[in-house]
Structures are given as C-alpha cells and as structure tokens.
Amino acid sequence: MMQELYLNPHQARRRQPTAYEDLLGDSIERAYAAGVHDLAGLVAHLNRTGPNCPAGGVWTEDSYRAEIARLAAEC
Amino acid sequence: MRTNANDPVDAVLAVGLKDLWYPMCPSSFVAERPVSLRRLGRKFVLWREASGVLHALEDHCPHRGAPLSLGIALGDRIACGYHGVQVRADGVVMSVPGSPGCKLEGAKATRSYHVREAAGAIFLYNSSVDITDPPPLNLPTELTDDVHSHFLCYTEWKGDYRYVLDNVMDPMHGTFLHKQSHSMAEGDSTAAFRVRETDTGFVFEKEGQRGVNFDWTEWADTGLHWMRLEIPYPKTGGPGGNFIIIGSYTPISENVSAVFHWRCRKVDGWQRDTWRFLYQNRLEARHWAVLEQDRAILEMMEPDANQREMLYQHDMGIVRLRRHLRNLAKAQLEAGAEKAA
C-alpha cells in the first residue's frame, strides 16, 4: 500500500496568522507595490494607512525593525 | 517515466546515481523513533540519538529481513522488533539475544549510510559500497552563506523524478503554464536558448532576456545534483532582488519523487525580516499555487510520455541534461563491471 504523499502547503509558518498580521502584510505589500522600498518610506506609509504599531500607536524605524523581527521569528 | 527494462543505463537512473549526496526529507521528519523512508531503490531507517546525532541504515534486519524501523532505537543501535537482533549504526550486529555467540554477532551485516543535516533537510550519501568517510556535502552558497535567507518547501509527487528534472530544465513553461501566477506574467513567449558551461555544470538560458521571467536554469554537480533558477519578484515583493530557487530531487519509487525546493532571497536586516514575515503570512501560499500547477501537469503525464516526444529548440536543455545523466550512468556501470572483473 502506498503511503499518503506529503503535500503540505504551509511549511514555513508556525500558526494561523492573526487579523493584525494580515492587515500588516496587506499594508506592507501596498507600500511595496507603490514602489516604497526604503525603511523611512515604509514607516511613513504604515503611519498613514495603518495598522497601528502594537507597541504604542506610531511606527518608528526602530519599532518597525523590532516588530518585524518578532513576527518573522514567531509567525 | 517508462524505464526500459532492457536498458541497464535506464535502470541505473531509475533508482538514482550512486556515490552522490541526496536530500531525503525535512529535518523535522526524524526524531528518536525510527523512521522508514523508501528512497533510491531501497528502504532506509533513520533515527536520532537523544543528543540529536542522526543515523541511517538499510531498513533490513540481517537476520530475516524484517524492517529495523519497527524495532526500538537504543542510542546508536536498533533492536529489531522481530527477534531482538541489535544492529549498530555502522551496520555491525552487536547482539543476537536468541543465540548468544552466534557468528552473526560482530559481523558487519547491514548496509550503513552517512547522513548530514543542512538547510533544514537530511542528506544521505548514496554510496555504492560501505565507506568510512564520505566526500563533503557541498551545497550552493544560497543555502550556506549569511547574506541569503531561505525556506525549504518539501513535496512528494506522483511521477518519475526525471520528469521533475525535465520540468525545471525547461524555463519556457513558466511563460505559459505559470502565466497567470503572481510573478511570471512577463517575458516573450518565443525565445532562443543557449547552453553555457560552468565549473560545476551548465546554464540553459534565454538569449537576450534576463531578469524578466523564468529565464534560465543552472544544473550543478558538487557531489550533490542541484538546480538553480531565479524569478523576478513583482514590486510587491519589496527590496531584495530576485526570488532564487534551489531544487534537488530524489526518487522515492518508480513513480514517486521527493521534491525539494529551497526558496531563497539575498536580504538582510529589516528587509530580511519583512520578506520572512511576508513569506510566512502570504507568499508561501502563492508559491505553493505555482508549484501545484507543475504537479498537476507532471502527475497527469503518462509514464511513457518520454517515449513519444517531438522536441524543439526550447528542449535543448532537457536533451543536454538527459545525455549528461546517461553518460554518468554509463560510467557507473563501467566502473562496476571493472570492479567485478
């Protein structure tokens, strides 16, 4: 008997994304799509369109670096 | 892929060339409990000691041929579940509880294999005979340096692994099969290709088009057979340049393949973390959808499709790769015949 073949579409993520993470992903992609590929521009975009920085409202370059590092490691 | 029973070269390729490293499975597949993996024309048992040290033997008890994987791992050895025969990771039988002192004890009676872990996967050296020291496992730089970040995508597909090789050595299918994908909508639907030699293999590439679509494939032999290609991301992919894919493929059985793709990007700092976040959050699902397009085609190809082909210029890479592999298989057969003489 043939064992079932391994076909798992999600091998990288550790859990289902939260609504906040989906919104953040949407917002980053919209910034990237608009050609914003620098950190200052990305932070300004997030502050203009949201979502808010969970650490305290306004995104800064430092808070973005810390938050995205956390998400890259935990998601 | 129909393997011609009367063609010994084909038979060698069907189970994978010997004396090469092959990726076997993701690292996470193997823990302390023995795991049986059918690969490369035989069954292997893999397990870990509590310290994490990894071992591989042929999944075959030297006593009566029961699968060792059904036994109990005891550190560096396995006690067969059938009669308790203990086989050490180097293939030496350490104990025959039912007949102490019998000549099986102390004999090197089971094939043992060298394994390494790297880039999230377990690699096995498919040696033709037992050896003490395998050659080094040389992976492409994308999987070993610090400037690249990567994720492994592992899948098992119905179909011969050589059809998977053909598929990757065929950049032009990107323009058609993957036209509606998130990253391959660009590029001309006609192109002239050429082959360029490298130190470790060759590149099959479109003439006059690079960085637009799936424009080239590299074949490399560094003691491990692997392929490399790049696909430009759309602007939504953000900074970090092209999406790089490293592929390596291992036969599971006649019509099942172990398919390894490492998705890589040259990124660091916040760009690296953002790519990794987006990959986990959404890009992986999109890349998966593209890979499923390939699987749908390959799994529906008749096993003997390769017997009735009419190839054209875009297939020059496939022809080149098949010829190269056949030559390696012939050399392997000749070396075996010399040894036997």
Interface residues (C-beta under 8 A of the other chain):
Chain A: M2 L5 Y6 L7 N8 P9 H10 Q11 A12 R13 R14 P17 E21 D22 L24 G25 I28 E29 Y32 A33 A34 G35 H37 D38 L39 Y64 R65 I68 A69 L71 A72 C75
Chain B: P26 F151 L152 C153 Y154 T155 E156 W157 K158 P234 K235 T236 G237 G238 P239 V256 G269 W270 R272 D273 T274 R276 F277 L278 Y279 Q280 N281 R282 E284 A285 W288
